[in-house]
Amino acid sequence: MKSLVLGILGCLIFCSCKQEKATELNFLDEFVLADSIAFQNSIIGGLSGVDYANGAYYFVVDDGRNPRFVKAEIKIKKNNIEAVDLKQVILLNDTTTSYYKENALDLESIFVEAETEAVYFVGEGSINKGKSPTVFKTDFNGNFMEAYQLPENLSNTKNIKHNAVFEGSSKSINGNGFWVAMEGPLKSDGEDPTFTKASSPIRITYFDKTSKKATKQYAYQLEHITKPSKGNINLNGLTSILEYKENHFFIIERTYQSGYGSYGNIVRIFDAVIDKETTNILEIEALKEAEFIPLKKRLLLNFEEVKDQLTEGIIDNIEGITLGPILENGNQSLLLVADDNFQVYGKQLNQFILLEIK
């Protein structure tokens, strides 16, 4: 009997050791780049998306009048950001095609194909002007290469809310495609997040590189707003997405509320998972009228918990996330970046956040 009990205990211990440990994120460091730096006839700001490839970081600049991206190197030593070295500004000014002129290039996210150095962008378009959101690819010099066809449920500008369109993108782990995420719900899908819990699903779409079309799509439920309102702007939306292993994502939700000055943001990172139960909603026109199972999600980090380690306790307008290099302790690094809106709305930070995956 004793040997039987010991055998069962041994099996339980072995099985528990084999179980996958839950992902955790650990805050390491913050670095703030001075605002309004002039570099290669460009102002450095509005950094709305980031990717890491071939040892360099690439930032898209949210400036519809002069669309561009920035290449930089970031020195990380002993879990600290020592410097952000700007290397190159690349303009999207192709004159051999009409694509840039025909579309509103309100660019929000970027990723770079390491093998070819092709650069992928997603943009919000301009819904108020009837300009559709965009997903397209350029060469490293900013010359247009090709655009991706949007699914029907993301093509109807009358059903899309202005400034709540494509906000995040991520290379897929398998390398065969990429993910594009909305910031807010379509009009036919749900309500904008408020202080009352409601259904606020946004769409995350997978694009296949070969067909250049969307092949699957899933719903992700945004959180409701938790901090009391002071001003007339109270919103929450997805600002960035990163697939860190197959069908597992880091998703950033940013709440912004006016009336709090530089302290109007609440930024949270969630672990979200697509599993066998998650509904493919690609053919569903209106989620308000449908039954569906969204991604499962779990809170990983609320920056309210580490605000004492940030400049003046401010977590700014975080809009980009990427895997970085492996740290000295063998853990994977993450880099986050804030869009300072070129200081148009008051004091904001060119803020870089370094995390590690545990």
N, C-alpha and C positions, 0 to 999 in steps of 0.2 A: 504493500500500500504506500509506504514511504517513497519507494523508488518511482511509483506511478505519479505521486504528487510532485516530486522533484522534476520528473520528465515534463509534466504539464507546465510547471513554472518556467522550465528552460525554454519550452516552445513559445510561451507568452513573451519572455524577455527577448528571444530571438526575433519574433515578429514585430515587437515594438521598436527594436533597433532598426529593422528594415523599413519602417514607415518613414515617409518623406517628411522632413522637418518643415514647419511653416516658414515662409519667407519673412524676413524682418529688414527694416531699413534703419540705418544709424547715421545721424547727422555728424559730419566731420568739420566742415569749414565753410566760411563765407568770404567772398571777395567782391569789392565794389570798385568798378571802373569809373573814373571821373566822367561826368556827363558832358555831352556836346564836344567830344574830341574830334578835331578835324584830321582826317586821314585820307590821302589820295583823292582830294577834292570831294570828300564825302563826310557827312557828320555821322559819327558812330552813336546809334541809339535805335530804338524801335526793334530790338532783337526779339523776334516773335517765334522763332523755332531754332532748333539746334540738332546737328548730327555729328557723329565722330567717325572718321574713315581715314585709313592710311596714316594714322598718327596725328591728324589735324582735326580741328573743329570747324564746322560750317554753320553760320548763322544767317537766317533770312531776315531782311530788313522790311518792316511793315511801313512802306512809304509808296503809296500808289502813284505819286507823281514821278518817282524816280526808282523803280523797282530794281533791287540789287541783292547780292549776298556777300558775306564777308568770310574770308578764311583766316583762322587764327591758330596759334599754338598756345597751349596752357600748361604751365610748369607746375606739376604736382609733386611734392616731396614730403615724406613723413605725414601723410594725410592732410596736408595743407596746400592751398592754392598760393603759389609764390608769385606768379605773374600771368597776365593775359597779354600775349604778344600778337598784335595785329600784323597780318602778312599781306593781304590782298583784298581789294574791293572789286567785285565783278558786276558790271551793269548788264541788265537785260534790255538791250537796245538793238536787237536784230532788225535790219532794214530789208532783208530779202523775203520776208513773209509778212502778211497782214495780221497774224494772230495776236500780236501784242496790242495793236491798235484797235482791233475789234472787241477785245475783252478788257474788263476792268481788273487790273493785276493788283488786287488787295491781298498780298501774299501772307500766309500765316504759318506755313510749315515747310520743312525742307528735309530731304535725305539724299545721300550721295552713294552711288554704286561704286564700291571700292575697285572693282576690276576695270571698269570702263571710264570712271570719273564722270559719268552722266549724272546730271542733277535733276531731282524730281521736286516739283512744287505743288502745293495746294493753296487755293485762294478762295476768298469769300465772294468774289465778284462784287456787284453792287445791286442788290435786290430792288432798292427804291428806283433805280434807273433801268430795271428790267434786264440787267446783266447777270448771266448765270455764273455760279461758282465754277472753278477751274481745277483740273488735274492735268499737269503736262510735264514734259521732260525737255531739258536743254543740254547742250554740251557744256564743257567747263568754262567756255568763253561767253556763255549766256545766249548762244544762238539757239533758236527754237528747233526742236527735233520732231516731237509728236505730242498729240493730246489724247487723253483717254475718254472714252464715251461714258457719259453718266447714265445710271439706271433711270428709268422713267420716274420713279418716286423722288428723285433728287434733281429733276430737270424742270419742274413746274415752278417758276419763280413766284407765282401767285400763292403757292402753298408754303413758301419759305419765308421766315421772318428775317428782316434786314439785320445784319450784324450777328446772326446766330447760325452761320452756315459752316463751311469746312474750316476747322480750327487746328486739327492735329493729324499727323500721319506717322506711319512707322513701317520700316522694312519688315517683311515677314521673315521669320527664322529660317524657313526652308529656301528662301531666296527666289521663289517663283512668282512672288507678287508683293503687294503691300496693302496696308490698312489706311483708311481715311475716316476720320470721325467728325461728326457735327458738334457744334458748340451747344445748341439748344434744340428743342423739339420742333418738328414740323407742325404747322397749324392743325393738321388732321391727326396728329399723333398724341398730343397731350398738352398740358398746361406748363407755363414757365414756373420754375420753382418759386415758392413763396414761403411764408412762415407756417403755412398749413401743409401737412403732408398730402401730396397728391401724386398722380401719375405723370411723370415728366421724363419720358423715354427719348433718348437721342439714338441716332442710327450710326453704327460702325460698319463700314463696307469694305469688303476685300476685292481688290482689283488684280486680275491675272495679267502678267506681263506679256504673255504670248498673244492672247486674244485682245488685249487692251480694253477689256470690259469688266464690269462688276460680275462676280460669280456667286457671291454670298453676302449676307447682311444680317446683323444682329442688333438687338436693342439693349441699351444700357440705361438704367434708371438713375437720374440725378438726385442728389440729396436736396431736402428742403432747407431753407435759410433758418439759422438758429440765433444769430445775434440781433438784438432789437434794432428797429429802423430808426434813423435820425433824419436822413434826407429823402429825396424823392426817387433815388436810384437804389434798387435792391434787387440784385440778380445773382444767379449762380449758373455756371456752365462748365463744360469740359474745355480745357485749354490745351491739353497735350495727351498723347497716348504713345506707349512703347511696348512692343511685344518682346518680352525678355526670355521666354521659352514658349514652345508651341502652344498656342491658344491661351497663354497667360500674359496679362498686360498690367503695366503700371499706368494708371489713369489719374491725371491731375484735374481736380475740380477747384475752381476759384470763385469764391463769393466776393462780389464787390458791392459796397454800400457807401453812398455819399453821406456827408455829414461827419465823417470820422477823420478827415484830412488824410495824412499819410498812413493811417492805420485802418483804412477801409477794406482791406483784403483779409479773407480767411482762405488759406490754401491747404488742401488735404490731398494726400496720395492714397489711392485705393489699389488693392490687388483684385483684378477682375478676371474671371475664367469663363471660357466657352467649353461646355461639356456636351454629352450626348443629349441632354434634355433641352438645351438652349435652342430656341426657335429660329430657323432661318426665315427672315421677314422680307426677303428680297422681292417677293411677289405680292406683298401686302401693301395696299395703298394707304390705309388709315388704321393706325394702331388703336385709336379710340374705339373702333368698332370691331376689334379682333381680340382673340385670346392668344397670348404668347408668353413664353418664358424668357426673361432677360438674362444677361450675364450674371453670374453670382459674384458678389463683391464683398470685400473686407477692408476696413480701414487699416492702413499701415502707419501713416504719419500725419499728424495735424501740427502745422508749424506754430500754432499757439503754444505748443509744449516746449519749443526751443527758442522762443522769441528773445529770451534774455541773452542768447548767443549771437543775435543779429544786430546790425547797425541801428542804433536807436530803437531797438525792438520792432523794427519794420520788416514784415515779409511783403515784398512788392508783387507786381503783376506777373507772376510766374506763368510763362507760356511755352516753355520748351524743356524737353528732357531727353537725354541720350545715355546709352552705355558709354563709359570711358575706358581708360586703360585699367589693367589689373594693378591693384595696390600692392605695396611692399609686403603686407601680411597675407597676400594671396587672394583676397576678396575682390569682387567686381565693384568698380566705382560707377557712380551715376553723377552726371552734371546737369543742373537745372539753370535756366536763365530767365530773367525778367525783362519784359518789354516796358521801357520807361516812357513810351509815348512821346519821346522828344521833349519832355517836360511841359507839354501843352496844357495839362490839367493840374499843374503845380509840381511840387517837389516829388520826384520819383527816382528810383535807383537803377543803374546798370548793374544789377545784382546777379552774382553767380553763386550757386550753392553746390557744395560737394557732399555726396552721400556715399555710403557703402551698402552693398547687399550682403546680409548675413543669413 
